[in-house]
Amino acid sequence: MSKRNCYDHEFKDQAVKLALEIGPAKASNELKLPENTIYGWMHAYRQGRLDLGPGTQTPERALTMNEELIELRKK
């Protein structure tokens, strides 16, 4: 039976940032993590479930977030 590892939010953030810079395969090798783990965290980031902090939002994502904010304020 395998033991599941728990990684804190900061570790995941740094791992995704590294993967975006050098690629998921190289990042998983450097961090000694399964590639699927890195891909899962990257997927969560793209869906907005993993926030990498300031300066990491794409213009498209910022626009949709702004539109959502405007809609919520109207309600």
mmCIF file of the N, C-alpha and C atoms, coordinates in Angstrom:
data_MODEL
# 
_entry.id   MODEL 
# 
loop_
_atom_site.group_PDB 
_atom_site.id 
_atom_site.type_symbol 
_atom_site.label_atom_id 
_atom_site.label_alt_id 
_atom_site.label_comp_id 
_atom_site.label_asym_id 
_atom_site.label_entity_id 
_atom_site.label_seq_id 
_atom_site.pdbx_PDB_ins_code 
_atom_site.Cartn_x 
_atom_site.Cartn_y 
_atom_site.Cartn_z 
_atom_site.occupancy 
_atom_site.B_iso_or_equiv 
_atom_site.pdbx_formal_charge 
_atom_site.auth_seq_id 
_atom_site.auth_comp_id 
_atom_site.auth_asym_id 
_atom_site.auth_atom_id 
_atom_site.pdbx_PDB_model_num 
ATOM 1   N N  . MET A 1 1  ? 0.836   -1.163 0.000   1.00 0.00 ? 1  MET A N  1 
ATOM 2   C CA . MET A 1 1  ? 0.000   0.000  0.000   1.00 0.00 ? 1  MET A CA 1 
ATOM 3   C C  . MET A 1 1  ? 0.893   1.243  0.000   1.00 0.00 ? 1  MET A C  1 
ATOM 4   N N  . SER A 1 2  ? 0.558   2.235  -0.814  1.00 0.00 ? 2  SER A N  1 
ATOM 5   C CA . SER A 1 2  ? 1.402   3.422  -0.903  1.00 0.00 ? 2  SER A CA 1 
ATOM 6   C C  . SER A 1 2  ? 0.936   4.498  0.068   1.00 0.00 ? 2  SER A C  1 
ATOM 7   N N  . LYS A 1 3  ? 1.872   5.293  0.509   1.00 0.00 ? 3  LYS A N  1 
ATOM 8   C CA . LYS A 1 3  ? 1.588   6.393  1.421   1.00 0.00 ? 3  LYS A CA 1 
ATOM 9   C C  . LYS A 1 3  ? 1.434   7.673  0.600   1.00 0.00 ? 3  LYS A C  1 
ATOM 10  N N  . ARG A 1 4  ? 0.354   8.406  0.827   1.00 0.00 ? 4  ARG A N  1 
ATOM 11  C CA . ARG A 1 4  ? 0.129   9.655  0.108   1.00 0.00 ? 4  ARG A CA 1 
ATOM 12  C C  . ARG A 1 4  ? 0.873   10.782 0.796   1.00 0.00 ? 4  ARG A C  1 
ATOM 13  N N  . ASN A 1 5  ? 1.562   11.598 0.019   1.00 0.00 ? 5  ASN A N  1 
ATOM 14  C CA . ASN A 1 5  ? 2.257   12.755 0.559   1.00 0.00 ? 5  ASN A CA 1 
ATOM 15  C C  . ASN A 1 5  ? 1.338   13.964 0.523   1.00 0.00 ? 5  ASN A C  1 
ATOM 16  N N  . CYS A 1 6  ? 1.477   14.814 1.512   1.00 0.00 ? 6  CYS A N  1 
ATOM 17  C CA . CYS A 1 6  ? 0.728   16.072 1.538   1.00 0.00 ? 6  CYS A CA 1 
ATOM 18  C C  . CYS A 1 6  ? 1.729   17.206 1.370   1.00 0.00 ? 6  CYS A C  1 
ATOM 19  N N  . TYR A 1 7  ? 1.447   18.069 0.419   1.00 0.00 ? 7  TYR A N  1 
ATOM 20  C CA . TYR A 1 7  ? 2.321   19.204 0.148   1.00 0.00 ? 7  TYR A CA 1 
ATOM 21  C C  . TYR A 1 7  ? 1.572   20.474 0.472   1.00 0.00 ? 7  TYR A C  1 
ATOM 22  N N  . ASP A 1 8  ? 2.263   21.431 1.104   1.00 0.00 ? 8  ASP A N  1 
ATOM 23  C CA . ASP A 1 8  ? 1.591   22.677 1.443   1.00 0.00 ? 8  ASP A CA 1 
ATOM 24  C C  . ASP A 1 8  ? 1.395   23.541 0.194   1.00 0.00 ? 8  ASP A C  1 
ATOM 25  N N  . HIS A 1 9  ? 0.555   24.545 0.343   1.00 0.00 ? 9  HIS A N  1 
ATOM 26  C CA . HIS A 1 9  ? 0.180   25.396 -0.784  1.00 0.00 ? 9  HIS A CA 1 
ATOM 27  C C  . HIS A 1 9  ? 1.402   26.088 -1.399  1.00 0.00 ? 9  HIS A C  1 
ATOM 28  N N  . GLU A 1 10 ? 2.311   26.548 -0.557  1.00 0.00 ? 10 GLU A N  1 
ATOM 29  C CA . GLU A 1 10 ? 3.499   27.238 -1.056  1.00 0.00 ? 10 GLU A CA 1 
ATOM 30  C C  . GLU A 1 10 ? 4.372   26.323 -1.923  1.00 0.00 ? 10 GLU A C  1 
ATOM 31  N N  . PHE A 1 11 ? 4.514   25.073 -1.512  1.00 0.00 ? 11 PHE A N  1 
ATOM 32  C CA . PHE A 1 11 ? 5.301   24.124 -2.293  1.00 0.00 ? 11 PHE A CA 1 
ATOM 33  C C  . PHE A 1 11 ? 4.669   23.915 -3.668  1.00 0.00 ? 11 PHE A C  1 
ATOM 34  N N  . LYS A 1 12 ? 3.337   23.759 -3.684  1.00 0.00 ? 12 LYS A N  1 
ATOM 35  C CA . LYS A 1 12 ? 2.639   23.573 -4.957  1.00 0.00 ? 12 LYS A CA 1 
ATOM 36  C C  . LYS A 1 12 ? 2.817   24.791 -5.856  1.00 0.00 ? 12 LYS A C  1 
ATOM 37  N N  . ASP A 1 13 ? 2.703   25.982 -5.262  1.00 0.00 ? 13 ASP A N  1 
ATOM 38  C CA . ASP A 1 13 ? 2.898   27.219 -6.033  1.00 0.00 ? 13 ASP A CA 1 
ATOM 39  C C  . ASP A 1 13 ? 4.269   27.245 -6.686  1.00 0.00 ? 13 ASP A C  1 
ATOM 40  N N  . GLN A 1 14 ? 5.291   26.960 -5.897  1.00 0.00 ? 14 GLN A N  1 
ATOM 41  C CA . GLN A 1 14 ? 6.651   26.993 -6.412  1.00 0.00 ? 14 GLN A CA 1 
ATOM 42  C C  . GLN A 1 14 ? 6.873   25.913 -7.471  1.00 0.00 ? 14 GLN A C  1 
ATOM 43  N N  . ALA A 1 15 ? 6.281   24.757 -7.276  1.00 0.00 ? 15 ALA A N  1 
ATOM 44  C CA . ALA A 1 15 ? 6.430   23.672 -8.244  1.00 0.00 ? 15 ALA A CA 1 
ATOM 45  C C  . ALA A 1 15 ? 5.788   24.054 -9.581  1.00 0.00 ? 15 ALA A C  1 
ATOM 46  N N  . VAL A 1 16 ? 4.613   24.660 -9.538  1.00 0.00 ? 16 VAL A N  1 
ATOM 47  C CA . VAL A 1 16 ? 3.939   25.068 -10.774 1.00 0.00 ? 16 VAL A CA 1 
ATOM 48  C C  . VAL A 1 16 ? 4.721   26.187 -11.454 1.00 0.00 ? 16 VAL A C  1 
ATOM 49  N N  . LYS A 1 17 ? 5.215   27.142 -10.689 1.00 0.00 ? 17 LYS A N  1 
ATOM 50  C CA . LYS A 1 17 ? 6.023   28.217 -11.279 1.00 0.00 ? 17 LYS A CA 1 
ATOM 51  C C  . LYS A 1 17 ? 7.251   27.635 -11.979 1.00 0.00 ? 17 LYS A C  1 
ATOM 52  N N  . LEU A 1 18 ? 7.900   26.681 -11.331 1.00 0.00 ? 18 LEU A N  1 
ATOM 53  C CA . LEU A 1 18 ? 9.067   26.029 -11.929 1.00 0.00 ? 18 LEU A CA 1 
ATOM 54  C C  . LEU A 1 18 ? 8.667   25.297 -13.206 1.00 0.00 ? 18 LEU A C  1 
ATOM 55  N N  . ALA A 1 19 ? 7.558   24.584 -13.156 1.00 0.00 ? 19 ALA A N  1 
ATOM 56  C CA . ALA A 1 19 ? 7.093   23.840 -14.330 1.00 0.00 ? 19 ALA A CA 1 
ATOM 57  C C  . ALA A 1 19 ? 6.759   24.780 -15.485 1.00 0.00 ? 19 ALA A C  1 
ATOM 58  N N  . LEU A 1 20 ? 6.217   25.941 -15.186 1.00 0.00 ? 20 LEU A N  1 
ATOM 59  C CA . LEU A 1 20 ? 5.909   26.911 -16.241 1.00 0.00 ? 20 LEU A CA 1 
ATOM 60  C C  . LEU A 1 20 ? 7.185   27.473 -16.862 1.00 0.00 ? 20 LEU A C  1 
ATOM 61  N N  . GLU A 1 21 ? 8.248   27.552 -16.066 1.00 0.00 ? 21 GLU A N  1 
ATOM 62  C CA . GLU A 1 21 ? 9.520   28.082 -16.558 1.00 0.00 ? 21 GLU A CA 1 
ATOM 63  C C  . GLU A 1 21 ? 10.315  27.053 -17.361 1.00 0.00 ? 21 GLU A C  1 
ATOM 64  N N  . ILE A 1 22 ? 10.452  25.836 -16.819 1.00 0.00 ? 22 ILE A N  1 
ATOM 65  C CA . ILE A 1 22 ? 11.351  24.854 -17.448 1.00 0.00 ? 22 ILE A CA 1 
ATOM 66  C C  . ILE A 1 22 ? 10.628  23.654 -18.041 1.00 0.00 ? 22 ILE A C  1 
ATOM 67  N N  . GLY A 1 23 ? 9.318   23.577 -17.830 1.00 0.00 ? 23 GLY A N  1 
ATOM 68  C CA . GLY A 1 23 ? 8.554   22.447 -18.343 1.00 0.00 ? 23 GLY A CA 1 
ATOM 69  C C  . GLY A 1 23 ? 8.240   21.452 -17.242 1.00 0.00 ? 23 GLY A C  1 
ATOM 70  N N  . PRO A 1 24 ? 7.090   20.809 -17.342 1.00 0.00 ? 24 PRO A N  1 
ATOM 71  C CA . PRO A 1 24 ? 6.662   19.879 -16.298 1.00 0.00 ? 24 PRO A CA 1 
ATOM 72  C C  . PRO A 1 24 ? 7.580   18.671 -16.117 1.00 0.00 ? 24 PRO A C  1 
ATOM 73  N N  . ALA A 1 25 ? 8.111   18.126 -17.201 1.00 0.00 ? 25 ALA A N  1 
ATOM 74  C CA . ALA A 1 25 ? 8.967   16.938 -17.085 1.00 0.00 ? 25 ALA A CA 1 
ATOM 75  C C  . ALA A 1 25 ? 10.247  17.253 -16.310 1.00 0.00 ? 25 ALA A C  1 
ATOM 76  N N  . LYS A 1 26 ? 10.895  18.367 -16.657 1.00 0.00 ? 26 LYS A N  1 
ATOM 77  C CA . LYS A 1 26 ? 12.122  18.746 -15.953 1.00 0.00 ? 26 LYS A CA 1 
ATOM 78  C C  . LYS A 1 26 ? 11.836  19.101 -14.499 1.00 0.00 ? 26 LYS A C  1 
ATOM 79  N N  . ALA A 1 27 ? 10.720  19.790 -14.269 1.00 0.00 ? 27 ALA A N  1 
ATOM 80  C CA . ALA A 1 27 ? 10.361  20.167 -12.897 1.00 0.00 ? 27 ALA A CA 1 
ATOM 81  C C  . ALA A 1 27 ? 10.114  18.927 -12.048 1.00 0.00 ? 27 ALA A C  1 
ATOM 82  N N  . SER A 1 28 ? 9.415   17.953 -12.603 1.00 0.00 ? 28 SER A N  1 
ATOM 83  C CA . SER A 1 28 ? 9.148   16.734 -11.826 1.00 0.00 ? 28 SER A CA 1 
ATOM 84  C C  . SER A 1 28 ? 10.444  15.991 -11.517 1.00 0.00 ? 28 SER A C  1 
ATOM 85  N N  . ASN A 1 29 ? 11.387  15.994 -12.459 1.00 0.00 ? 29 ASN A N  1 
ATOM 86  C CA . ASN A 1 29 ? 12.684  15.355 -12.206 1.00 0.00 ? 29 ASN A CA 1 
ATOM 87  C C  . ASN A 1 29 ? 13.446  16.089 -11.108 1.00 0.00 ? 29 ASN A C  1 
ATOM 88  N N  . GLU A 1 30 ? 13.464  17.423 -11.177 1.00 0.00 ? 30 GLU A N  1 
ATOM 89  C CA . GLU A 1 30 ? 14.202  18.202 -10.179 1.00 0.00 ? 30 GLU A CA 1 
ATOM 90  C C  . GLU A 1 30 ? 13.595  18.053 -8.787  1.00 0.00 ? 30 GLU A C  1 
ATOM 91  N N  . LEU A 1 31 ? 12.270  18.027 -8.729  1.00 0.00 ? 31 LEU A N  1 
ATOM 92  C CA . LEU A 1 31 ? 11.590  17.958 -7.439  1.00 0.00 ? 31 LEU A CA 1 
ATOM 93  C C  . LEU A 1 31 ? 11.349  16.525 -6.971  1.00 0.00 ? 31 LEU A C  1 
ATOM 94  N N  . LYS A 1 32 ? 11.706  15.569 -7.828  1.00 0.00 ? 32 LYS A N  1 
ATOM 95  C CA . LYS A 1 32 ? 11.508  14.149 -7.530  1.00 0.00 ? 32 LYS A CA 1 
ATOM 96  C C  . LYS A 1 32 ? 10.044  13.846 -7.202  1.00 0.00 ? 32 LYS A C  1 
ATOM 97  N N  . LEU A 1 33 ? 9.182   14.341 -8.092  1.00 0.00 ? 33 LEU A N  1 
ATOM 98  C CA . LEU A 1 33 ? 7.735   14.120 -7.998  1.00 0.00 ? 33 LEU A CA 1 
ATOM 99  C C  . LEU A 1 33 ? 7.268   13.433 -9.265  1.00 0.00 ? 33 LEU A C  1 
ATOM 100 N N  . PRO A 1 34 ? 6.190   12.684 -9.190  1.00 0.00 ? 34 PRO A N  1 
ATOM 101 C CA . PRO A 1 34 ? 5.621   12.116 -10.421 1.00 0.00 ? 34 PRO A CA 1 
ATOM 102 C C  . PRO A 1 34 ? 5.133   13.231 -11.351 1.00 0.00 ? 34 PRO A C  1 
ATOM 103 N N  . GLU A 1 35 ? 5.329   13.047 -12.640 1.00 0.00 ? 35 GLU A N  1 
ATOM 104 C CA . GLU A 1 35 ? 4.875   14.043 -13.608 1.00 0.00 ? 35 GLU A CA 1 
ATOM 105 C C  . GLU A 1 35 ? 3.384   14.301 -13.476 1.00 0.00 ? 35 GLU A C  1 
ATOM 106 N N  . ASN A 1 36 ? 2.615   13.263 -13.211 1.00 0.00 ? 36 ASN A N  1 
ATOM 107 C CA . ASN A 1 36 ? 1.168   13.427 -13.080 1.00 0.00 ? 36 ASN A CA 1 
ATOM 108 C C  . ASN A 1 36 ? 0.796   14.390 -11.960 1.00 0.00 ? 36 ASN A C  1 
ATOM 109 N N  . THR A 1 37 ? 1.591   14.412 -10.904 1.00 0.00 ? 37 THR A N  1 
ATOM 110 C CA . THR A 1 37 ? 1.337   15.339 -9.803  1.00 0.00 ? 37 THR A CA 1 
ATOM 111 C C  . THR A 1 37 ? 1.509   16.776 -10.283 1.00 0.00 ? 37 THR A C  1 
ATOM 112 N N  . ILE A 1 38 ? 2.599   17.033 -10.997 1.00 0.00 ? 38 ILE A N  1 
ATOM 113 C CA . ILE A 1 38 ? 2.850   18.379 -11.528 1.00 0.00 ? 38 ILE A CA 1 
ATOM 114 C C  . ILE A 1 38 ? 1.740   18.770 -12.501 1.00 0.00 ? 38 ILE A C  1 
ATOM 115 N N  . TYR A 1 39 ? 1.387   17.855 -13.396 1.00 0.00 ? 39 TYR A N  1 
ATOM 116 C CA . TYR A 1 39 ? 0.324   18.157 -14.360 1.00 0.00 ? 39 TYR A CA 1 
ATOM 117 C C  . TYR A 1 39 ? -1.002  18.439 -13.648 1.00 0.00 ? 39 TYR A C  1 
ATOM 118 N N  . GLY A 1 40 ? -1.287  17.717 -12.580 1.00 0.00 ? 40 GLY A N  1 
ATOM 119 C CA . GLY A 1 40 ? -2.508  17.951 -11.819 1.00 0.00 ? 40 GLY A CA 1 
ATOM 120 C C  . GLY A 1 40 ? -2.526  19.331 -11.188 1.00 0.00 ? 40 GLY A C  1 
ATOM 121 N N  . TRP A 1 41 ? -1.395  19.738 -10.621 1.00 0.00 ? 41 TRP A N  1 
ATOM 122 C CA . TRP A 1 41 ? -1.310  21.070 -10.022 1.00 0.00 ? 41 TRP A CA 1 
ATOM 123 C C  . TRP A 1 41 ? -1.406  22.148 -11.088 1.00 0.00 ? 41 TRP A C  1 
ATOM 124 N N  . MET A 1 42 ? -0.807  21.912 -12.258 1.00 0.00 ? 42 MET A N  1 
ATOM 125 C CA . MET A 1 42 ? -0.903  22.890 -13.349 1.00 0.00 ? 42 MET A CA 1 
ATOM 126 C C  . MET A 1 42 ? -2.346  23.004 -13.839 1.00 0.00 ? 42 MET A C  1 
ATOM 127 N N  . HIS A 1 43 ? -3.035  21.877 -13.897 1.00 0.00 ? 43 HIS A N  1 
ATOM 128 C CA . HIS A 1 43 ? -4.440  21.878 -14.301 1.00 0.00 ? 43 HIS A CA 1 
ATOM 129 C C  . HIS A 1 43 ? -5.280  22.681 -13.299 1.00 0.00 ? 43 HIS A C  1 
ATOM 130 N N  . ALA A 1 44 ? -5.016  22.476 -12.015 1.00 0.00 ? 44 ALA A N  1 
ATOM 131 C CA . ALA A 1 44 ? -5.726  23.214 -10.968 1.00 0.00 ? 44 ALA A CA 1 
ATOM 132 C C  . ALA A 1 44 ? -5.449  24.712 -11.095 1.00 0.00 ? 44 ALA A C  1 
ATOM 133 N N  . TYR A 1 45 ? -4.209  25.077 -11.417 1.00 0.00 ? 45 TYR A N  1 
ATOM 134 C CA . TYR A 1 45 ? -3.852  26.479 -11.608 1.00 0.00 ? 45 TYR A CA 1 
ATOM 135 C C  . TYR A 1 45 ? -4.623  27.079 -12.781 1.00 0.00 ? 45 TYR A C  1 
ATOM 136 N N  . ARG A 1 46 ? -4.687  26.357 -13.895 1.00 0.00 ? 46 ARG A N  1 
ATOM 137 C CA . ARG A 1 46 ? -5.398  26.864 -15.072 1.00 0.00 ? 46 ARG A CA 1 
ATOM 138 C C  . ARG A 1 46 ? -6.893  27.025 -14.805 1.00 0.00 ? 46 ARG A C  1 
ATOM 139 N N  . GLN A 1 47 ? -7.435  26.196 -13.938 1.00 0.00 ? 47 GLN A N  1 
ATOM 140 C CA . GLN A 1 47 ? -8.856  26.285 -13.605 1.00 0.00 ? 47 GLN A CA 1 
ATOM 141 C C  . GLN A 1 47 ? -9.131  27.301 -12.502 1.00 0.00 ? 47 GLN A C  1 
ATOM 142 N N  . GLY A 1 48 ? -8.080  27.909 -11.965 1.00 0.00 ? 48 GLY A N  1 
ATOM 143 C CA . GLY A 1 48 ? -8.253  28.916 -10.934 1.00 0.00 ? 48 GLY A CA 1 
ATOM 144 C C  . GLY A 1 48 ? -8.370  28.362 -9.532  1.00 0.00 ? 48 GLY A C  1 
ATOM 145 N N  . ARG A 1 49 ? -8.077  27.081 -9.358  1.00 0.00 ? 49 ARG A N  1 
ATOM 146 C CA . ARG A 1 49 ? -8.162  26.478 -8.031  1.00 0.00 ? 49 ARG A CA 1 
ATOM 147 C C  . ARG A 1 49 ? -6.832  26.528 -7.286  1.00 0.00 ? 49 ARG A C  1 
ATOM 148 N N  . LEU A 1 50 ? -5.789  27.026 -7.935  1.00 0.00 ? 50 LEU A N  1 
ATOM 149 C CA . LEU A 1 50 ? -4.474  27.140 -7.309  1.00 0.00 ? 50 LEU A CA 1 
ATOM 150 C C  . LEU A 1 50 ? -3.920  28.506 -7.676  1.00 0.00 ? 50 LEU A C  1 
ATOM 151 N N  . ASP A 1 51 ? -3.916  29.411 -6.729  1.00 0.00 ? 51 ASP A N  1 
ATOM 152 C CA . ASP A 1 51 ? -3.475  30.780 -6.967  1.00 0.00 ? 51 ASP A CA 1 
ATOM 153 C C  . ASP A 1 51 ? -1.970  30.876 -6.740  1.00 0.00 ? 51 ASP A C  1 
ATOM 154 N N  . LEU A 1 52 ? -1.254  31.381 -7.733  1.00 0.00 ? 52 LEU A N  1 
ATOM 155 C CA . LEU A 1 52 ? 0.201   31.487 -7.616  1.00 0.00 ? 52 LEU A CA 1 
ATOM 156 C C  . LEU A 1 52 ? 0.655   32.835 -7.085  1.00 0.00 ? 52 LEU A C  1 
ATOM 157 N N  . GLY A 1 53 ? -0.284  33.671 -6.706  1.00 0.00 ? 53 GLY A N  1 
ATOM 158 C CA . GLY A 1 53 ? 0.079   34.957 -6.127  1.00 0.00 ? 53 GLY A CA 1 
ATOM 159 C C  . GLY A 1 53 ? 0.075   36.072 -7.151  1.00 0.00 ? 53 GLY A C  1 
ATOM 160 N N  . PRO A 1 54 ? 0.502   37.264 -6.731  1.00 0.00 ? 54 PRO A N  1 
ATOM 161 C CA . PRO A 1 54 ? 0.464   38.420 -7.623  1.00 0.00 ? 54 PRO A CA 1 
ATOM 162 C C  . PRO A 1 54 ? 1.396   38.268 -8.821  1.00 0.00 ? 54 PRO A C  1 
ATOM 163 N N  . GLY A 1 55 ? 0.950   38.796 -9.932  1.00 0.00 ? 55 GLY A N  1 
ATOM 164 C CA . GLY A 1 55 ? 1.781   38.797 -11.134 1.00 0.00 ? 55 GLY A CA 1 
ATOM 165 C C  . GLY A 1 55 ? 1.703   37.532 -11.957 1.00 0.00 ? 55 GLY A C  1 
ATOM 166 N N  . THR A 1 56 ? 0.805   36.625 -11.610 1.00 0.00 ? 56 THR A N  1 
ATOM 167 C CA . THR A 1 56 ? 0.727   35.374 -12.359 1.00 0.00 ? 56 THR A CA 1 
ATOM 168 C C  . THR A 1 56 ? -0.568  35.232 -13.138 1.00 0.00 ? 56 THR A C  1 
ATOM 169 N N  . GLN A 1 57 ? -1.432  36.222 -13.086 1.00 0.00 ? 57 GLN A N  1 
ATOM 170 C CA . GLN A 1 57 ? -2.685  36.156 -13.821 1.00 0.00 ? 57 GLN A CA 1 
ATOM 171 C C  . GLN A 1 57 ? -2.443  36.517 -15.279 1.00 0.00 ? 57 GLN A C  1 
ATOM 172 N N  . THR A 1 58 ? -3.057  35.787 -16.164 1.00 0.00 ? 58 THR A N  1 
ATOM 173 C CA . THR A 1 58 ? -2.974  36.117 -17.578 1.00 0.00 ? 58 THR A CA 1 
ATOM 174 C C  . THR A 1 58 ? -3.970  37.245 -17.862 1.00 0.00 ? 58 THR A C  1 
ATOM 175 N N  . PRO A 1 59 ? -3.760  38.025 -18.907 1.00 0.00 ? 59 PRO A N  1 
ATOM 176 C CA . PRO A 1 59 ? -4.703  39.101 -19.222 1.00 0.00 ? 59 PRO A CA 1 
ATOM 177 C C  . PRO A 1 59 ? -6.126  38.583 -19.436 1.00 0.00 ? 59 PRO A C  1 
ATOM 178 N N  . GLU A 1 60 ? -6.261  37.425 -20.069 1.00 0.00 ? 60 GLU A N  1 
ATOM 179 C CA . GLU A 1 60 ? -7.595  36.871 -20.309 1.00 0.00 ? 60 GLU A CA 1 
ATOM 180 C C  . GLU A 1 60 ? -8.274  36.528 -18.989 1.00 0.00 ? 60 GLU A C  1 
ATOM 181 N N  . ARG A 1 61 ? -7.539  35.923 -18.091 1.00 0.00 ? 61 ARG A N  1 
ATOM 182 C CA . ARG A 1 61 ? -8.106  35.546 -16.796 1.00 0.00 ? 61 ARG A CA 1 
ATOM 183 C C  . ARG A 1 61 ? -8.460  36.786 -15.987 1.00 0.00 ? 61 ARG A C  1 
ATOM 184 N N  . ALA A 1 62 ? -7.616  37.799 -16.024 1.00 0.00 ? 62 ALA A N  1 
ATOM 185 C CA . ALA A 1 62 ? -7.909  39.029 -15.299 1.00 0.00 ? 62 ALA A CA 1 
ATOM 186 C C  . ALA A 1 62 ? -9.175  39.679 -15.846 1.00 0.00 ? 62 ALA A C  1 
ATOM 187 N N  . LEU A 1 63 ? -9.346  39.637 -17.151 1.00 0.00 ? 63 LEU A N  1 
ATOM 188 C CA . LEU A 1 63 ? -10.531 40.212 -17.770 1.00 0.00 ? 63 LEU A CA 1 
ATOM 189 C C  . LEU A 1 63 ? -11.783 39.461 -17.328 1.00 0.00 ? 63 LEU A C  1 
ATOM 190 N N  . THR A 1 64 ? -11.754 38.147 -17.344 1.00 0.00 ? 64 THR A N  1 
ATOM 191 C CA . THR A 1 64 ? -12.940 37.397 -16.943 1.00 0.00 ? 64 THR A CA 1 
ATOM 192 C C  . THR A 1 64 ? -13.233 37.590 -15.459 1.00 0.00 ? 64 THR A C  1 
ATOM 193 N N  . MET A 1 65 ? -12.202 37.710 -14.643 1.00 0.00 ? 65 MET A N  1 
ATOM 194 C CA . MET A 1 65 ? -12.416 37.959 -13.225 1.00 0.00 ? 65 MET A CA 1 
ATOM 195 C C  . MET A 1 65 ? -13.040 39.333 -13.019 1.00 0.00 ? 65 MET A C  1 
ATOM 196 N N  . ASN A 1 66 ? -12.604 40.329 -13.791 1.00 0.00 ? 66 ASN A N  1 
ATOM 197 C CA . ASN A 1 66 ? -13.160 41.672 -13.701 1.00 0.00 ? 66 ASN A CA 1 
ATOM 198 C C  . ASN A 1 66 ? -14.617 41.673 -14.135 1.00 0.00 ? 66 ASN A C  1 
ATOM 199 N N  . GLU A 1 67 ? -14.928 40.960 -15.208 1.00 0.00 ? 67 GLU A N  1 
ATOM 200 C CA . GLU A 1 67 ? -16.313 40.867 -15.672 1.00 0.00 ? 67 GLU A CA 1 
ATOM 201 C C  . GLU A 1 67 ? -17.193 40.212 -14.612 1.00 0.00 ? 67 GLU A C  1 
ATOM 202 N N  . GLU A 1 68 ? -16.675 39.169 -13.972 1.00 0.00 ? 68 GLU A N  1 
ATOM 203 C CA . GLU A 1 68 ? -17.432 38.493 -12.922 1.00 0.00 ? 68 GLU A CA 1 
ATOM 204 C C  . GLU A 1 68 ? -17.674 39.440 -11.748 1.00 0.00 ? 68 GLU A C  1 
ATOM 205 N N  . LEU A 1 69 ? -16.671 40.212 -11.385 1.00 0.00 ? 69 LEU A N  1 
ATOM 206 C CA . LEU A 1 69 ? -16.801 41.175 -10.295 1.00 0.00 ? 69 LEU A CA 1 
ATOM 207 C C  . LEU A 1 69 ? -17.869 42.213 -10.615 1.00 0.00 ? 69 LEU A C  1 
ATOM 208 N N  . ILE A 1 70 ? -17.879 42.695 -11.849 1.00 0.00 ? 70 ILE A N  1 
ATOM 209 C CA . ILE A 1 70 ? -18.887 43.674 -12.263 1.00 0.00 ? 70 ILE A CA 1 
ATOM 210 C C  . ILE A 1 70 ? -20.286 43.079 -12.152 1.00 0.00 ? 70 ILE A C  1 
ATOM 211 N N  . GLU A 1 71 ? -20.445 41.853 -12.601 1.00 0.00 ? 71 GLU A N  1 
ATOM 212 C CA . GLU A 1 71 ? -21.747 41.179 -12.509 1.00 0.00 ? 71 GLU A CA 1 
ATOM 213 C C  . GLU A 1 71 ? -22.194 41.005 -11.068 1.00 0.00 ? 71 GLU A C  1 
ATOM 214 N N  . LEU A 1 72 ? -21.264 40.628 -10.194 1.00 0.00 ? 72 LEU A N  1 
ATOM 215 C CA . LEU A 1 72 ? -21.619 40.430 -8.797  1.00 0.00 ? 72 LEU A CA 1 
ATOM 216 C C  . LEU A 1 72 ? -22.001 41.745 -8.130  1.00 0.00 ? 72 LEU A C  1 
ATOM 217 N N  . ARG A 1 73 ? -21.330 42.819 -8.502  1.00 0.00 ? 73 ARG A N  1 
ATOM 218 C CA . ARG A 1 73 ? -21.651 44.133 -7.930  1.00 0.00 ? 73 ARG A CA 1 
ATOM 219 C C  . ARG A 1 73 ? -23.020 44.610 -8.384  1.00 0.00 ? 73 ARG A C  1 
ATOM 220 N N  . LYS A 1 74 ? -23.423 44.245 -9.600  1.00 0.00 ? 74 LYS A N  1 
ATOM 221 C CA . LYS A 1 74 ? -24.745 44.623 -10.102 1.00 0.00 ? 74 LYS A CA 1 
ATOM 222 C C  . LYS A 1 74 ? -25.840 43.960 -9.278  1.00 0.00 ? 74 LYS A C  1 
ATOM 223 N N  . LYS A 1 75 ? -25.595 42.729 -8.843  1.00 0.00 ? 75 LYS A N  1 
ATOM 224 C CA . LYS A 1 75 ? -26.581 41.992 -8.065  1.00 0.00 ? 75 LYS A CA 1 
ATOM 225 C C  . LYS A 1 75 ? -26.652 42.566 -6.687  1.00 0.00 ? 75 LYS A C  1 
# 
